Amino acid sequence: MTPKELNYRHLGESMIKKFEKRNIEAFYTATREEARAKVLELIPEGSSVTYGGSATLNECGILDAFRTGKYSFIERTDARTPEEKREMMARQMMADYFLMSTNAFTKDGELVNIDGNGNRVCFLIQGPAHVIVVTGMNKLAFDIPEAFQRIHNCATPPNCVRLGCKTPCSVTGTCGNCLSPETICCQEVITRYSKHPGRIKVVMVGEDLGF
């Protein structure tokens, strides 16, 4: 185990206790393969499962595992027209499990997210019976201000490039605090406590994942 891997493990083990204080159950896994196995362990076969856009989930092979497994997988990209997208939102709202990553999390156990359309943070806040957040340890920030700095300057620019958004950061590589029509920084959500015991679970991964 490298010093970085060992440090991630130490951080992850301490974060489990921090999340617990906020009514969030957390797990530490060393690799993306372990993370995928943990998520599959947490979700019973036959459950309805959906997700929010996430490079981390793809990198871990989690979405493909549910697409090919014995689950009722709600594929959000199937919706094309505005009407279909509204119907899809309703189906996702009623799902048993919602899978997502987080843009950042703090050493005090807060989840920090910025969203464009708001569907990802919407379902984190309310709707699906269970939410499972998968995150690489590279997204750990000291506090909320540092978390937002991380999101604006490390996560959003490459995400805008990935999505083909015509924003200043997609060209400059750094946040311009823009009000561009294509900005994906529309909603800022801090989850400081889970009102419902057992609803939100966080699976931390001892790798650098996502943006």
N, C-alpha and C positions, 0 to 999 in steps of 0.2 A: 504494500500500500504506500503510495507516494505521500509526502507531507501535505500536499493539497487535498488529496482524498481523505486523509486522516482528519484534517482540519474541517472539511465539509461534514464528516461524520460527527465530530464534536459539536459543531454548530447545529446540525440537524437534531441531535439528541437534546440539546438545550432548548431548541425551538419547540419541541413537542410539549414541553412544560408551559412555554409562553402561550401557545395556542390553546392549551387546555384551560387556562385562566379566562379565555374569551369564549368558552363553550364550543370550541372547535377541536375535533379529534384530528390528530396529525400522526403521520408515519414517516420514517426515514428509510429510503432505499438507496443502495450504493450505485446502482446502474439503471439504465432505461429498461432493461429486460426485467429486473426486479420490480420496477415501478409498474410495468404492464401486468405482471403477475399479481401484484397487490391490488390493482384496480379490478382485475377480473375476479379476484377473491372477494372483493367488497360488494360485487353486484351479482345477485342471483340470476341464473338462467331464466329466461322468460320475461324478464323485466323490459319495460320500454326505456330506451336509452337515446339521448340526443346530445348535442354538443354546440359549443361556440367556436368560432374560428381560432385556431391555435396551431402554431408551428410545432410547439412542444408535443402535443398529442400525436401529431404526424410522425415526428422524429422517434417517438417511443413505440410506434406501431400500434397504438391503443385503438384508434378508430377502425383500422382494418380488422383488428381482433373482434370487434363488435359487429362489423359488417358481415363477417363470415361465421360468427358464432350463433348460438341458439337464443337470440334476443329479438325483440321488436325494435329494430334500429330505425330511428327517424332521421332520414338523410335530408338535411336542411337545404342542400343545393338542388334538390328536386323541384323546388318552387321557382317558377320563372316569372309569371305575371304578378302585378301588384296584388291581385285577388288571391292568387295561390300563396303568396308570401304571407298575407294576413291569416290564411287558413293554417299555414305551417306554424306561424307563431302560436296559434291556439293549441295546436298539437304538441308543440314543444313545452308550452306552459303546463300541460297536464302530464308530462313525462314522469316516470318513476325516478330517473337519474339524468342529471345534466352534467356533462363533462366540459371542463374548461382549464385554461391555465390562468395565471395572474401576471399582470405586468410587473409587479414588485410586491415584496412583503417585508415588513420591518422586523427588527430584532425584538420588538415588543409584541409581535404576533398579529399585526394588522395587515389586511390585504388591501393593496392599493391598485386601482384600475382606472384606465381611461378608455372610453369607447366612442365610436362614431355614431352608429345608429342606435346604440343603447340596448340592443337585444341581449348581448352577453351579460352586461351588468344587471339588466332587468331580471334575468333568470337566476343570477346569483342572489339577488335581494329577495325575490318572491316567485312562487310558481311551482317548479318541479319539486317533488317530495324530497329529493336528495341532490346535493351538489358535491362533486368530487373535483378538487383543484389539483392539478399536477404541475409542479414547478421545479426547474433546475435551481440549484443553490446559488447560481450566478445572479439571481434576481433578488437576493437578500440585500436590503438597505438598512442603514443605521436608524433612520427615522423617516417620518412622512415627507419633510422637505427633500431629503436625499432620494426618497423613492420617486417623487415627481421629477426630480432632475434626471434620474436614471431613465424614466419613461420617456421624457421629452427628447433626450439627447442620445440614448442608446437603443431604445425600443421603437419609437415612432418613426424615425427616418428610414431604417431598413424596411419596416412594415409598409410604409408608403411606397417605397420602391417595389416591394413584392406585389402590392395591390394595384400598382400603376396609377397612384394618385398624383395629381399635378399640384403639389404643395411645395413651398420654399424648401422645406427640409429634405425633400426627395432629391433636390439638386445640390444643396449646400452641405447636407449631412448633419446639420444641427438645427435645433428648434428656432423658428422665427416668430413664435407666438402669433401665428397667422390667424386670420379670419377667412381663409380661403373656402370657397364653396365645397371643396373636396377634402377639407380637414377631417381627420379621424379623431381629433381631440375635442369632442363635443360634451361628453359626460365624464365627470370625475367622481369616483366613488371610493370611499374608504369604509371598509368593513372592520369595525372595531370590536364587534361582539355578535355572536350568533344567538338570536332570540330563541331558536328552537333547538334543543339538545339533540345532537346526533345528525342534524341536517347537513352541515358543512363538514367535509373531511378534506384534509390537505395531505397529498403524497409528495414529499420532498425527494429530490433525486440528486445524488452526489455527482452530477455532471453539469456542464454548461449547456443549457438547452434553450431553444427559442431565441427571442430577441430581448 
